[in-house]
Each structure stands twice: as C-alpha cells, then as structure tokens.
Amino acid sequence: MSAVNKKRQGRGANKTTFFDRVGKAFSEFGKRFVDGSIGTKLSHFIFGAGNIYHRQYIKGILFFLIQAAILFVMIFCPSINGTPYGYKALLNLSLKNVYEGGEFDPETGHFMTGSDCKLMILFGFVTIALIIIYFLVWNMNIASSYKADMDRKVGKKPTTFKEDLKELLDGKFHVTMLTPTCIAATVFTILPTIFMIALAFTTYNDQDMNDLGTNLFHWNGLQNFQAVFTGEGSLGMEIKARFLPVLGWTFIWAIFATLTCYFGGIILALLINKQGLKGKKIFRTVFIFTIAVPQFISLLAVRNLLGEYGPFNALLMKAGIIDAPVGFLGLKASDSELLAKIMVILVNMWVGIPYTMLMTSGILMNIPTDLYEAGRVDGASTVKMFFKITLPYVIFITTPYLIGSFIGNINSFNTIFLLTGGGPTYTGYQAGGTDLLVTWLYKVTIDQGSYNTGAVIGIFTFLITATITLVTYRRSRAYNEEDTFQ
C-alpha cells in the first residue's frame, strides 16, 4: 500500500459523520435535562435560572438580559425607516404581508408607504441571525448550569463570575481573542454575503424602483439565472450576449496573468541569485521598488504613458513609426480589442513578477545543494537540473500560492479597471472587450443598479473560483505528498 493511500486511510479512520455529531448532541441534550437539577431544567425556559439557582448571580442575570432583549426585538418589532425587525421582518422576508404599493400592516389594514426592499431583505436575515444567536445562548446557559451541577456532585464549588473572567484570560484566552474576530466576520462578511446571494433570487432592481412607495421585491426563484441564457430580465439581451465572451476572457486573462508572472518571477529570481552576478542588491532594490509603490499609482501612470496623447505615442509619431496615435489600451470603441488584451497582460507582468521573484528567491536559497552536486556528478546540464530539481521543488512549495494567484487574477479588478476601464466598448452593452466578470459586475450594480443580476454574476464567479480552488488543491502534490520534501 502506497504512503499516499495510507495517509488517506488514516485521515478517514477516526472521521465522524455530520449525523453522528447531531445524534451525539441530542443525546447529550437529553441527558442534561434528565440528570440536571431543577435549576438546569428551568434554564430550558428561562435563561440564567440555573446559574441563579447555583448563586452565580451575575452570569445568570446576563443570560436573562440577553433572552429578554432578543424576545423584545422579536415580539415588539422596533423599526428603522419604517422597516421592522422581529417576526414582522420574517413575514416581510416570506412576502406574506407584502404587496404592490407598500408593506401591508394587518393591524391597520393599510399599506405602509416608504418601505425599502433592501432593508426588508437585510432585516429579515438579521432576524434569522438573532434567532440563531438565541439558540446558541440558550444552549450555553444550559451547559453552564449543568457544569455547576457536575461541580457540586464532585464536591466542588461552582465557579464565580470573577473566576470565569480569569479563565477567559488564561486557559480560554483563545476564545477571548477569536470571539471578536468571529463576530466581525459574521457582521461584515457573512451577513452581507448572504444578503447579496438573496438578491439573486429576487426582482430587486434600483432602476425599476425609484418610487419609495413601490420599492418592494418578489422572490422569483431561478429566473435571474435563466436570464443568463435566455436574455430575459433587467439586462435584456446583454446578459445573454456578453456573459460567455466575458467568462472566456476572464479565464484567458487569469491563465496568462498567472503563468507569466509566476514563471517570469522564477526566471528573474534565478538570474538575480546567479553566482558571480555583481550588483545583486541593486537589482533586488529596483524590483522591490515596484512593489513599494501602490499598485493603483503604477497602473494610472502606465495608462497615461500609453494613452492616445501620452509620451509613448508621441515618441512613435516623432520617430515616424506611426502616423496616428495607437489605442494601446482600448480606451475608444474603435481601438483594437486584441491589442488592449495583450497590453494589460504585459503591464500586469511588471506589477506581478516582483512578488513571485521575492518568494522564489527564498525558496531557491533553501534547496539542498546536495541535489545539485549529485546532478553534476551524473553529468546533468544546467537546463536539465532546472527542470528536474529546481522547478519541481519550487512548484511543490508554491502550489497554494499559484492557486491563490489564479483565483486572485479572476477577481483582478484594479488592473483592468484602472488601465482600460473594460474597453473597448460595444454599442448598447455595458461589458467591454477587456471586462472581467468582476469589472462587469461593478458596472451592472453601480452604473445600472441591477443588483439582482449583479448578484447572479457574483454567484457564478464564486462557484467558478471555489470549484477550481478545491479541485486543484485536493489533487495537487502539495496536498497529497506534503512530506516528500521534508
């Protein structure tokens, strides 16, 4: 049996399934209710009751206040700009009380003007998040009370609030440090992502909803996704005509931008680290300087240099090489699309190669010299040692970086947007000749306000990048043979 197969079997030997974990959780929950004290049983209904029963008053009051606050929001439904939180937000999210003309208030029997679609969706998911938090805190308060029960059974005194705080700064310090990060990730990453994904399944479009009284939405299932292939929806035929060309160019760009910078960086690192080369520090400093300068400054400078009336065109015209300015970056509709695509790849090499050079330089210094000595003894040439020793070693170490670089180039907004603006443009279409999915997404949402269509493009982009990342990395030698070069 190979080492790789043994490793895979070892990984799966002690693996428990999702259903096993769920079954264990329910089993432990039932055990806590049956074996717990009266305080623990009450904690299933009143947060903090078990802690108060065990005279952990501060902890018990905190649990109770959290329960009271969440129930207050859910029952009394405070609102912002006329859009409520709580159970009404869930009704709005399910559209049971939403009709054309505004939000329907079942208590008054009238429509509420001024309802905002974005807030209705957002508050609906925030309410769902509050419900999840409620059950998490509910489980925590039961577990806390049950722990106090177990402490009393073995003759220990339940921990005080001061002792719990001390533990959070000692044995559970990792929890203290990671909790703010998890909260921030939930608020600023997970919720906005869920919100934008939800828009892909709605009719929400800012251009069609200028009247606040009708600024509502409807769930339309997969219609927005079907529009990519049928040409229906807010973008009409553009989404059908331009999606596949933009997707194809996105892949071409990502492949060339990744490989040129990757192998260019390796070659540059080999040249700079060549024995006997004088002025190595100067060469490294020059290329590091391109990293130190903010990328947007470099890209805007190149845009001005290669512009229609920029210095480069002026020099070519003065030398008599060309008679009229060349549209290197496709800034006009009549410019060459192929030339613009070639230029953005070349400019990206100037921006990206130094990063690979720095990383590769460190790897080259750590390749065992014994390998090269053995190669020389066997009569291997410099080129053969590069392809048999250097390149496999570098690729093995940098595979995660290579995958990340490819995914980053798929979402490379700055290079395209600052150099070409997506041009050259097509009459009647937002997506230009050099637009990537991510730059097209920006135009669809910011310029046209088609948030539902933009969300569809974003989901397609995510599915592509996530699939490529997972499949490629799981099949790479860096994952399956991580002990090879150790």
N, C-alpha and C positions, 0 to 999 in steps of 0.2 A: 504494500500500500504506500502511495506517494506521501511525501510530507504535507503537500497541499491538502490532500483528501483527509489525512489525519487531523489537520488543523481545522478543517470544516466540520468534521465529526465532533471534535472537541468543543466547537462553538455551540453545536446543537444538542450536546449531551444533556446539559442541565437547563435547557431552554423551556420556559413555561409559556403556555399559550395565553392569549387575552382572556379566554373564557375561564381558564384555570384561576387567573388572578381575580376575575369578577366573582367566581364561586367562593374563593377564599375570603374575599371582602365581605360578602353576605354572611358567610359562616361566622366570621369574627363579629359582625354587627349583631347577629342574633345572640351570640354568646355574651356580649356586653350587656344586652338588655335583660337576659335571663339571670346572669350572675351578678349584675351590678346592684348597688344599693338603691334605696328609694330616691336618693338624690340623682343618681345616674339615670334612673327611669324617668324622672321628671325633666331631665335635661333633653329628652327627646322632644319635649313640647315647649319648655321654657328654657331658653339659653341661659347658662350660668347657674341654674338651680343646683346642679351637683356641686359646683365649686363653692357656692354659698353654704350648702349643706356641710361641706368639709371645712368651712370657715376660711376659705380662700376668697375673701370678700371683693378685693379689687379686681381679680380675674373674672369673678362671677358677674360683677357689675358691668365690666367691659363687654363680655359676651352678650349680656342682656341689652345693652345700649345698641350694639350692632344689629341685633334682631329687631329692636324697636324701630331703628332708623330705616331699615330695609322694608319692614312692613308698612311704615308710614308712607314711604315713597310708592309702594305697590298699591296701597288702598286709597290714599287721598290724592294721588296723582298730581303733584306740583308740575307746573308747565313753564316752558321758556318760549316766548314769542307765540303763545297760543298752542304750542305743541306739547302734550303732556308726557311725563314719564309714567311708569307703573302699568297697571293692567290695560289702561286705555292705549298706551303705546303698543302693547301686544295686539290689541284689536285693530289699531291702525296698520300694523305690520301685516296682519292677516287680511286686511281690507274688508272686514265685516261691517265697519261703520264708515266707509269711505266711498263717496260717490262724486260724480262730476259736479263741480260748483263749490266744493269745500268739504271739510270734515263734518260729518253728521253727529250732532250731540243728541243721544237718545233721551236725555233728561228734559231738554227743552223742545225737542222735535224740530230744531232748526239747523241749517248748515252754518258752520263757522268759517267765515272768510279769512283769508290770510294764512291758511295752512301751508306749510313748506314741506315739499316732498322730501328734501334731503334730511331735514330734522326728523320727519316721521320715520324714515328708514333707520337713521342713526340712533334715535331714542329707543326704537324697538329692539335693536341689538344691544344697546346699553342695558335695557331692562332684562334681556336674557342673561347678560353678564352678571347683573345683580342677583338674579335667581341662582346662577351657578355659585356665586360667592356665598349666598345664603346657605346653600347645602354644604359647601366646604367648611364654613364656620360652624354649622350645625354638627358636622362630624368631629371637628376639632374640640368643640365644647363637650361632646360625649366622651371622646377619648381622654380629655383632661380629667373629667370626673372619674372615669374608670381607672385611670392611673392612680388617682388618690385612693380609690377603693383597694387596689392591689398593695399600695404602700401601707395602708392600715392593717391589711391582712398579715403582712410580714413584720408588723411591729414598728414600721417607720412612720414618721410624721409627714403628712403631705407638705410638699414644698410651698414656701411662701412666694408672694409676688416678687419680692426682692431677690430671692434665690433663683427664680426663673429668669429675671433680668440678668443676673450674674452669669447664668448658664449660657444666655444668648451672646455674651461677650467672651465666653470661654469655649466650652465643648461644642456649642451650636453657633459658633461665630460665623461659620459658612452660611448658615441660614440667614443670619442678620445681614450679611453682605450681599447675598444673592436675591433677597426679597425685593429691595428697591429696584434692582435690575429687571426682575420678572414683572413687577408692576408697570414699570416704564415701557417694557417691551409689549405688554398687553395693551396699554393705553395708546401708545404711539405707533405700534406696528400691527399687532394682531387685529384690533378693532377696526382701524382704517382699511386693512386688507379685506376683512370680511365685508365691510361696508361697500368697498369698490367692487368686490365679487358680486354682491347682491344687486348692484346696479345693472349688471349684465343680463339679469333676468327680468328687468322692468322696462316700462315705456318712457323712463325719465330722459328728457332732452330739454336743456335750457332754452333752446331757440323756440320750442313749441310751448313754453310755459312762462311767458313774460307776465301774465296776469296772475297776481298772487292768489286771487280767488279760485283759480283753476290749477294752481301749481301742485298737482297731485300726480300719482303714478298708479300703474297697474302691473301686476305680475303677468308676464307674457311667455313664461317658460323658455323654450329654446328658440324662439322666433329670431332673436338677435343673432344667434349663432347660425341659423339657417340663412340669414340675410347675407352672410359672407359668401355663400354660393348661389343665392337666388337674386341678389341685388335689391331686395326689399329693405324697408326700414328708413331711418332718418338720413343715412348717407346715400341712399339710392343705389345707382349702378357703380359708384366709386368703390365701395367695399368689395364688390364682385370683380371689377376690372383691375383693381390695383393690389388686392391682397396677395395673390400668388406671386406677381412680379416683385413686390416689396419683400415678401418672405424669402424668395430665391436670392435676391441681392443681399439680404441680411446674412444668409448662410455663406455666400461667396465672400462677403466682407469679413465675416468672423474667421473663416478659414485662412484667408490670405493675411489678414491683420495679425492673427495669432502666429502663424508659421514664419512670416517674415521677421517679426520682432524676436521670436524665440531662437531661430537658427542664426539670425543676424547677431543677436546678443552672445550666443555661444562662440561664433567665429571671432567677434570683436574681443571677447574675453581671452580666447586663445592667443590672439595677436598681441594683446597688451601684456599678457603674462609670459610671453615667449622669453626664454633665457637669452641674455645678451642684449635685449632691447633697451636702449637708453631713453630717458625721459618718461618712464612709466607713470610717475606721479603726475606729470603734466597732462598726459593723455587721459588718465582717470579723472583728473580735475575738470577737464573740458567736458567730458561726457556727464559727469555728475552735475555740472552746472546746468545742463538741460533739464535735470530733474528738479533742481532747486528752484528754477524759475516756474511760477504757477503755469499750469498747462494752458489755461484759457488765454494767458498773455502770449505764449508761443504761437497758439493757433490763430489768434487775431493778427499777430504780426505777419505770419505766413499768408493769411488772407489778403492783407494789404500789399505784400510783396508780389503776390501772384494775381492781384486784381487787374481789371481791364486797363486801368491807368496807373498801375503800380510800377515800381522800378524795373522788374523783370521784363515786362512787355516793352517798356521804354528802351531798355538796352538792346533787346532783339530788333526793335524797329530801327534804332540808330545804327546798328550794325548791318542793316539791310537784309537780315534773315527773314523777316516777315514784313508784310505791307500794312496789315491791320492788327489790332490787339487780339490776342488769342484768349478765349474764355477757358482758362485752365480749370476753374472751379465751378463751372456751370451756373454762374450767377444770373445768366439771362436764359430765356426759354430757347433761344436759337443756338446755344452753346452745345458742344459735344458731350453727350452723357458718358460715353466710354472714357474720354479724356478726364472728365471730372472724377470718375471712379478710380482711375489709375492714380491720379494726383492725391486723393485722400489716403490711399494705401501707402504711397511713398512718404507723405507727410507724417502719417502715423508711425512709420518706421523711425523717423527722427525722434519722436516723442517716446516710443515704447522700447526701443533697443537698449538704451542705457539701464533700464530696470533689470532686464534679463542679464546684461553684462555684469552688473554688480552681484547678482545672485549666483551666476555661474562661476564668477571668479572665486568665491568662497568654496564652491564645490570642487573646483579644479585643484585647489590647494590641499584638499583632503583625500584625493585619490591616492591610494598606496603606490609609492614609487616602485615597489617590488613588481607590480604588474607590468610596468613599462620595461624594467630591466629584464624580466623574463621574455617579453616580446622581442627585445633587441637580441637576446641570446638565440631565439628561434629564427632570427633573420627577418622579422616583420618590419615593413616600411612604416614611415611616419603616418601615411594615409591609412594604412591597414590598422595601425594601433588606434587611430582616431575612431574608426568605425567599429572596432572590436572591443576597445577598452573605454575610451573617453566618452563617446556618445551614449553607449548603453548605460554607463554609470550615471551620467548627467540626466538622461531621460528617466531612469528609475527614480532618482531623487526628486526630480521636478515634475513628475506626473500630476500630482494635485495642483501645483501652480499652473501647469499647462491647461488643465481642465478649467480651472478658475479663470484663466486669461481668456479662454474661448468664450465662456459664458459672459465675462465682462465685456468682450467685444460685441456680442449680440446686443447687449444693452449699452453700447457706447454712444451716449448722447452728445457729449461735448465735441468730439472730433467732427462729426457730420454737421451738427447744428451750427457750430462756430465757423467752419470752413465753407460749406456750400449752402447751408440753410435747407438742405434737401434737394436743391436744384440740380439740373434744370427742371423747370416746372412744366406741367402738362395742362393745357387749357381745360378748365372745368373740374380739375382734380386738385385736392389738397396734397396728395402724396406725389413728390417729385422723383426724379430719376435716381438720386442718391439717398433718398429717405430710407432709414431702417424702420423696423416695427416700432421702436421706442420713440423716434422723432415723429413718425406719423401719428402715434398715439398722442403726443403733445399737441400736434396741430388739431386733431379731431376733438380733443377736450377743451383746450384753451381758446382756439380760434373759432370753432364751430359750436362748442357747448354740447356735443353729442356724448354725454358721459356714459350712456348705456353701451354705445358702440365702442367707445374707448375702452370700457371695461372688458368687452369681448376680445379686443386686440390684446389687452394686457393679460387675459387668461390664456390665450393661445401662446403668447410669449413665455409665460410661466411654465406651461405644460412642456413646451419645447426645451427650455433650458433645464428644467428639473429632470426630464427624462434623459437627456444627454448626460447630465452630471451623474445621475445614479447608475445608469447602464455602463458608461465609460469607466467610472472609478471602480465599480464592482468587478469589472473584467480586466482591470489593469494589473500589471505585475506588482506595482507599489502596494496594492491591497492584498493580493493572493500570495505574494512571496516577500513579505516585508522583512524577513530575517536573512535574505540572500546576501546582502552587502554588510551585514553586521559582523 
